[in-house]
Amino acid sequence: MLKMDLEFNRGILFVRLKGKLNRKTSYKINNYLNPVLKKHKIKYVVYNFYFLDDIDNSGIDAILNTKYIIKDNLGKIRMCEINEKVKEKIKRVRLARIKDELAAFNLLEVA
């Protein structure tokens, strides 16, 4: 099961994931989140992986799909608070990492 907590604050969409992001749950990102990013031309996304228990290749692909949408929107995407459970599995995700959500405001230069 995957829960997504979404918060839009000062031009940044914070996506906090809780649970497992895998073949069975990645549709939530691909079918619900990513179309919203396209439709509303959201430029800045921060994924928070603090409560993410597991991720597989389908989950990684969903994150990468978000990356391509944000790139088309001329924005930036970041990952933060990556826990030890998923750190090794997301090495192939070539996204910039930041310490926490607060750092996103300075890094994304939308403060």
N, C-alpha and C positions, 0 to 999 in steps of 0.2 A: 504494500500500500504506500502511496505517496501523497503527501500533503504539500500544497504550495501556499505560502503566505506571501501575498503581494502588497507592496506599499510603494506608492508613487510620492516622492518627496523632492522638491526643488529640482525637478527635471530628471530625476533618476528613478528608475523602476528597480526596487529591491525585490529579489525573488529568493525567499528562504525555503529551502527544501527540507522536508522531514520524512524519513522512511527510506524506501528503496526505489531507486531510479533504474528500471530495467525494461526488458522487452514488454512486459505487461503494463507498465505505468508510464512509459515515455510518451505515449499518445497525449498525455495531459499537456506536455510542453509543445509537441508538434501540432496538435489539433486545437488547442485552446490559447496557449500563451503566444506562440509565434504569429498566428494570424492577427492578434491584437497589436503586436509590435509593428507589423506591416501596415495595418489599417490606420493606426494613429501616428505612424512615423516616429516612434519612440527611438531616441538616439542613444540613451545611456541605460545600461542594465548592469546590475551587480548581483551575481549569484552568491548566496551564502550557503556553504556546505557544512555548517557546524553540526546540524542534526541529521545529516544524510548518513544512513547506515550502510548502504551498499550502492554500487553503480556497475553496470555492465556495458558492453559495447553499444547497445541500443540507446542507453542513457547518454553515453558520451556523444553519440551521433546527434541526439536531440540538442545537446548543449552546443555542438558545432553548427547545427542548423540555425540556432539563435545567433551565433557569431556572424554568419553570412547575412542574415537579415539586418543586423545592426550595422554591418559594413555597408550594405546598400543604403541604409539611412544616414550614412556619413557620421556614425557615432562611435562609441567605445563600449567595450564590455569587459568586466573584471570578475574575478572569483575571489572570495575572501573566506576566512575562518575555516580552512580545509582541515577536517579532522583526520586522525591517524588511520581510521578505517578505510578511507577512500583515497588517501594521499598517493599511494603507489599506483592505484588503478587509473588515475587521471593524468598521469605523466604525459601521455600523448596529446592531451588537450593543450594546445599552445595558446593559452590565454594569459594575459597579464594577471598577476596575483597581487592582492593588497592585504594588509593586516586585518582590517575590520571595516565595517560599514561607514564609520565616521571618516576614515581616510578617503573614502570614495568622493566626498565633496571636494576635497582639495585636488585629488588626482584627476578627476574628470573635468575640472575647471568650469564647473557650472554653479559654484557657490556664489 
